[in-house]
Amino acid sequence: MNQSNHTDMILQRCCYCNQKIHLPNFSVRQVIVCPQCLTQLDDGRSWSLNRLLILAITLLMLAPIAFWQPLISINLLGAQINANVIEGIRLINQQGDPFTASIVAFCAIVAPLLLPTCIIYLFIGQRLNLNLRPILLILRHLKEWVMLDVYLIALGIASIKMQDYATVYINNGLIAFITMSIVSLLIIIHMNIDRLWQYFYVVEDAPKTENTLTCTACHYTGVPNSQGKCQRCHRPLHYREPLSLQKTWAALLAAIVLLVPANLLPISIFYLNGKRIEDTIYSGVVSLIDSGNWPIAIIVFIASILVPFIKIIIMILLLFSIQFNSKTDPVLRMKLLKIVSWIGRWSMLDLFVIALMMTLVNRDQLMSFTMGPAALYFGTAVILTILAVEWLDSRLIWDSYGKSKSTK
């Protein structure tokens, strides 16, 4: 991508609040902020496609080592046990829970590999004149599902837990995994999807009319084509996302129902010398406190208990504020929506810890660790809360605030 180019846009509407903005020429290093909702429309950290390609190739080269080679190993009951990403997923599936195994596999393997694959496809597809629109649409939603950093924290928690039973050793796979996590974060931070759209698909400037609409998929502002679709990404163009509130409510209510058994049923089952020890999410935090692992207990409590409930409470408040045309500051509500969007992924921490523990502790009758029935409910609830945030059209917040002002 040519970093010297400037973006010329006569008219743009903020895809987060629908504010009409007239943008002058600006460089790739300048930060563009919506004057109404204070959302960054361009963070000024865009890297060229060639640089992203180098990182993508590095990521794919590290993947076989990071996923297949042992991350850590322990000496337990006279035997050396290795833990890697693939083995934990295989054991969850072998236990008879392929859905939970699929959730862990997607967040820890599929999404991290899909990210560099899409970038390489963009580079090759540009030269072969392929349709790149589906890839750009995937990249728009892929960032929040790449959870290598969350898995890395889970690895640290599993290692600390195992120190009570065995000596933990670091293997070469861990170095590759840490490097892979850093590279993926660099890609996510410096990959500007809006600039990629502008680079691959140049569309004429939007006319200065009140009938222009903003595409939430590619952030293009303009009028629909003859088929009612966005002129750039060819996705159906709507004034507001259809059934946004209904889909968000459905996902949120389903998550609330699932969190009940997720917190009441055991999420892990530990066998020690024939004795069965069941832990719920809460009792697991208590046992960490009793063993003196206060920092780990705080992390698990925040990620597995506090975050899901805070996220649901905030989302319910936002939905009610929209439906009842609340006069609450819309900027504050936008900030709350951004917070729940960022913290939601960290709730996957518990599932990653369970996958690692199942790999490390599997000594038949003397000592073994298995996943409890709550894991399925908890993992599904986390996915639904992430989708609930993604499905909510934030422009509805500003619509409701406008209605509240008009009724004064």
C-alpha positions in Angstrom: 0.0 0.0 0.0 1.4 3.4 -0.8 1.8 5.2 2.5 2.2 8.6 0.8 -1.4 8.7 -0.4 -3.9 11.0 1.2 -7.5 10.2 1.7 -9.9 12.5 -0.1 -13.5 12.2 1.2 -15.9 15.0 0.6 -18.5 13.5 3.0 -18.4 10.8 5.6 -20.8 9.7 8.2 -19.5 8.2 11.4 -20.5 4.5 11.4 -20.8 4.6 15.2 -23.1 7.7 15.7 -24.1 8.7 12.1 -22.6 12.2 12.5 -22.0 13.9 9.2 -18.3 14.8 8.8 -16.5 16.7 6.1 -13.0 15.4 6.0 -10.0 17.4 4.5 -6.9 15.6 3.2 -5.0 14.0 6.0 -1.9 11.8 6.3 -1.7 8.2 7.4 0.0 9.3 10.7 -2.8 11.7 11.7 -5.5 10.6 14.2 -9.1 11.3 13.1 -11.7 11.5 15.8 -15.5 11.9 15.4 -16.4 15.2 17.0 -19.7 13.9 18.3 -19.1 10.4 19.8 -15.3 10.8 20.2 -14.6 7.5 18.4 -11.3 7.2 16.6 -12.1 6.9 12.9 -8.4 6.6 12.1 -5.8 5.9 14.8 -2.8 6.9 12.6 -1.1 3.6 13.1 -1.6 2.1 9.7 1.1 -0.1 8.2 1.6 -1.0 4.6 0.4 -4.3 3.2 4.0 -5.3 2.5 4.9 -4.9 6.2 1.8 -6.8 7.3 2.6 -9.5 4.8 6.0 -10.1 6.4 4.4 -10.4 9.8 1.8 -12.8 8.4 4.4 -15.1 7.0 6.3 -15.0 10.3 3.1 -15.9 12.1 2.5 -18.9 9.9 6.1 -20.1 10.2 5.8 -20.0 14.0 2.4 -21.7 14.2 3.6 -25.4 13.8 6.1 -24.9 16.6 3.7 -22.9 18.9 0.8 -25.3 18.4 2.4 -28.8 18.2 5.6 -28.5 20.3 5.3 -28.6 24.1 4.7 -25.3 25.7 5.5 -26.5 29.2 6.3 -29.8 30.8 6.1 -31.3 34.3 7.6 -34.3 36.1 4.5 -35.9 37.7 4.8 -39.3 39.6 8.0 -40.1 37.8 6.8 -39.3 34.3 7.4 -36.3 32.1 4.2 -34.8 30.7 4.1 -32.2 28.0 1.3 -29.7 27.3 0.6 -28.2 23.9 -2.4 -26.4 22.4 -3.5 -29.3 20.1 -3.5 -31.9 22.9 -5.8 -30.0 25.2 -8.4 -29.6 22.4 -8.2 -33.2 21.5 -8.8 -34.3 25.1 -11.9 -32.1 25.4 -13.3 -33.6 22.2 -12.4 -37.1 23.4 -14.3 -36.5 26.6 -17.4 -36.1 24.5 -17.8 -32.3 24.2 -16.9 -31.4 20.6 -18.7 -28.0 20.8 -16.5 -26.7 23.7 -13.5 -28.2 21.9 -14.5 -26.2 18.8 -14.8 -23.0 20.7 -11.3 -23.4 22.2 -9.9 -24.5 18.8 -11.4 -21.5 17.0 -10.2 -18.9 19.4 -6.7 -20.4 20.0 -5.9 -21.9 16.6 -8.3 -21.2 13.7 -8.7 -17.4 14.2 -4.9 -16.8 14.8 -4.2 -18.8 11.6 -7.0 -17.2 9.6 -5.6 -13.7 10.3 -2.3 -14.2 8.4 -3.9 -16.3 5.8 -6.3 -13.5 4.9 -3.4 -11.0 4.6 -1.5 -13.3 2.3 -4.7 -13.8 0.2 -5.0 -10.0 -0.1 -1.4 -9.8 -1.4 -1.8 -12.6 -3.9 -5.4 -11.8 -4.8 -4.5 -8.3 -5.8 -2.0 -9.6 -8.4 -4.4 -12.2 -9.7 -7.4 -9.8 -9.8 -9.4 -11.9 -7.3 -12.5 -10.8 -5.4 -11.1 -9.5 -2.1 -14.4 -8.2 -0.6 -15.2 -11.4 1.5 -11.6 -11.4 2.9 -11.9 -7.7 4.0 -15.3 -8.4 5.5 -13.8 -11.3 7.5 -10.8 -9.2 8.7 -13.2 -6.6 10.0 -14.7 -9.1 12.6 -11.7 -11.3 13.1 -9.6 -9.2 15.4 -11.6 -9.8 18.6 -11.5 -13.6 18.1 -7.7 -13.9 18.0 -7.1 -14.8 21.7 -3.4 -15.9 21.8 -2.8 -13.3 24.6 -5.6 -14.7 26.7 -4.3 -18.3 26.1 -0.9 -17.1 27.3 -2.3 -15.8 30.6 -4.2 -19.1 30.9 -0.9 -20.9 30.5 0.6 -18.9 33.3 -2.3 -19.8 35.6 -2.1 -23.5 34.8 1.6 -23.5 35.5 1.1 -21.9 38.9 -1.6 -24.4 39.8 0.7 -27.3 38.9 3.5 -26.1 41.1 1.6 -27.6 44.0 2.0 -31.1 42.5 5.1 -31.0 40.3 8.0 -29.0 38.9 7.1 -27.0 35.8 9.6 -26.6 33.0 9.5 -24.2 30.0 9.9 -25.6 26.5 10.8 -24.2 23.1 7.1 -24.2 22.1 6.4 -21.5 24.7 9.0 -19.2 23.2 7.4 -19.6 19.7 3.9 -19.1 21.2 5.0 -15.8 23.0 6.5 -14.6 19.8 3.4 -15.5 17.8 1.2 -13.6 20.3 3.4 -10.5 20.0 3.3 -10.7 16.2 -0.5 -11.2 16.1 -0.9 -8.2 18.3 1.2 -6.0 16.0 -0.9 -7.1 13.1 -4.1 -6.3 14.9 -2.9 -2.9 16.1 -1.5 -1.8 12.8 -3.9 -3.3 10.3 -6.3 -0.5 9.2 -9.2 -2.1 7.5 -10.7 1.2 6.3 -7.4 2.0 4.4 -7.3 -1.5 2.9 -10.8 -0.9 1.5 -9.8 2.4 0.1 -6.6 0.9 -1.4 -8.3 -2.1 -3.1 -11.6 -0.6 -4.0 -11.7 3.0 -5.0 -15.2 4.4 -5.2 -16.2 7.9 -6.2 -16.7 10.4 -3.4 -20.1 10.4 -1.8 -22.4 13.2 -3.0 -23.3 15.9 -0.5 -26.9 14.9 0.0 -29.0 13.9 3.0 -29.8 10.5 1.5 -26.3 9.1 2.0 -26.0 6.1 4.2 -23.0 4.5 6.0 -22.1 0.9 5.5 -21.2 -0.7 8.8 -19.2 -3.4 7.1 -16.7 -1.3 5.1 -17.5 2.2 6.5 -18.2 3.6 3.1 -20.6 6.6 3.0 -22.7 7.0 -0.1 -26.0 6.1 -1.8 -27.0 2.4 -2.4 -26.6 1.0 -5.9 -29.6 -0.1 -8.0 -29.9 -3.3 -5.9 -29.8 -1.5 -2.6 -26.3 -2.6 -1.8 -23.1 -0.8 -0.8 -21.2 0.4 -3.8 -17.9 -0.8 -2.3 -18.4 -4.1 -0.4 -21.8 -5.1 -2.1 -23.4 -5.8 1.2 -27.1 -4.7 1.7 -27.1 -1.1 2.8 -29.6 -0.1 5.5 -30.4 3.0 7.4 -29.9 1.0 10.6 -28.9 -2.7 11.0 -32.1 -4.8 10.6 -33.3 -6.4 13.9 -30.3 -5.2 15.8 -32.1 -4.8 19.1 -34.0 -8.2 18.7 -30.8 -10.1 17.9 -28.9 -8.4 20.8 -31.7 -9.2 23.2 -31.9 -12.8 22.1 -28.2 -13.4 22.5 -28.1 -11.6 25.8 -31.1 -13.4 27.3 -29.7 -16.8 26.1 -26.4 -15.9 27.8 -28.2 -15.1 31.1 -30.0 -18.4 31.1 -26.7 -20.3 30.3 -24.8 -18.5 33.1 -27.0 -20.1 35.7 -25.9 -23.7 35.2 -22.4 -22.4 34.3 -22.0 -21.0 37.8 -23.9 -23.7 39.7 -22.5 -26.8 38.1 -18.9 -28.0 38.4 -16.6 -26.6 35.7 -13.7 -28.9 36.6 -13.4 -32.3 38.3 -10.1 -33.4 39.9 -9.4 -36.9 41.0 -6.6 -37.4 43.5 -5.9 -40.9 44.9 -9.5 -41.9 44.2 -11.0 -38.9 45.8 -13.3 -36.8 43.5 -13.0 -33.0 43.9 -15.5 -30.8 42.0 -15.0 -27.1 41.6 -17.5 -24.5 40.4 -16.1 -21.2 39.0 -16.5 -19.6 42.4 -15.1 -22.5 44.5 -12.2 -22.6 42.1 -11.4 -19.0 43.0 -11.8 -19.8 46.7 -9.4 -22.7 46.5 -6.8 -20.5 44.8 -7.2 -18.0 47.7 -6.8 -20.8 50.3 -3.6 -22.0 48.6 -2.2 -18.5 48.8 -2.4 -17.7 45.0 -4.1 -14.3 45.5 -3.0 -12.7 42.2 -4.2 -15.7 40.2 -7.5 -15.8 42.2 -8.1 -12.1 41.4 -7.4 -12.7 37.7 -9.8 -15.7 37.5 -12.5 -13.9 39.5 -12.4 -10.9 37.2 -12.3 -12.8 34.0 -14.8 -15.6 34.8 -17.2 -14.0 37.3 -17.0 -10.2 37.3 -16.6 -9.6 33.5 -19.6 -11.8 32.3 -22.0 -10.2 34.8 -20.7 -6.7 34.4 -21.0 -7.1 30.6 -24.6 -8.3 30.9 -25.6 -5.6 33.3 -24.1 -2.9 31.0 -25.7 -4.3 27.9 -29.1 -4.5 29.6 -28.8 -0.9 30.7 -27.8 0.2 27.1 -30.7 -1.7 25.6 -33.2 -0.2 28.0 -31.7 3.3 27.4 -32.3 2.8 23.7 -35.8 1.5 24.0 -37.0 4.1 26.5 -35.2 7.1 24.8 -33.0 7.8 27.8 -31.5 11.3 28.3 -28.3 9.8 29.6 -25.2 11.2 27.9 -24.7 9.2 24.7 -20.9 9.7 24.8 -20.9 7.9 28.2 -23.0 5.1 26.8 -20.6 4.8 23.8 -17.7 4.4 26.2 -19.5 1.7 28.1 -20.2 -0.2 24.8 -16.5 0.0 23.9 -15.5 -1.3 27.4 -17.7 -4.4 27.1 -16.5 -5.0 23.6 -12.9 -5.1 24.8 -13.3 -7.1 28.1 -15.6 -9.8 26.7 -12.9 -12.0 25.2 -11.1 -12.4 28.5 -13.9 -14.6 29.8 -12.4 -17.4 27.7 -9.6 -17.6 30.2 -11.2 -20.4 32.2 -11.8 -22.7 29.2 -8.2 -22.3 28.2 -7.0 -23.2 31.7 -9.2 -26.3 31.7 -7.8 -27.4 28.3 -4.2 -27.1 29.6 -4.9 -28.8 33.0 -6.5 -31.7 31.2 -3.2 -32.1 29.2 -1.0 -31.9 32.3 -3.0 -33.9 34.8 -4.0 -37.3 33.3 -2.5 -40.1 35.4 -5.5 -42.5 35.3 -6.6 -43.5 38.8 -3.9 -41.7 40.9 -4.5 -38.2 39.5 -6.6 -36.9 36.7 -8.4 -33.7 35.7 -11.5 -33.6 33.5 -13.9 -30.9 32.4 -17.2 -30.4 34.2 -20.6 -29.9 32.6 -20.5 -26.1 33.4 -17.8 -25.6 30.8 -20.1 -26.0 27.9 -22.7 -23.6 29.3 -20.0 -21.1 30.2 -18.2 -21.2 26.8 -21.5 -20.8 24.9 -22.5 -17.8 27.2 -19.2 -16.1 26.5 -19.7 -16.5 22.7 -23.2 -15.1 22.9 -22.2 -12.0 24.9 -19.5 -11.2 22.4 -22.1 -11.6 19.6 -24.6 -9.4 21.5 -22.1 -6.5 21.5 -21.3 -7.0 17.9 -24.9 -7.1 16.8 -25.9 -3.9 18.6 -26.0 -0.9 16.1 -24.5 1.9 18.2 -26.2 4.5 16.1 -29.4 3.5 17.9 -28.0 5.1 21.0 -27.8 8.5 19.3 -31.2 8.0 17.7 -32.8 7.4 21.1 -31.0 10.4 22.5 -32.3 12.6 19.7 -35.8 11.4 20.4 -35.5 12.2 24.1 -34.4 15.8 23.2 -37.3 16.2 20.8 -39.9 15.3 23.5 -38.7 18.1 25.8 
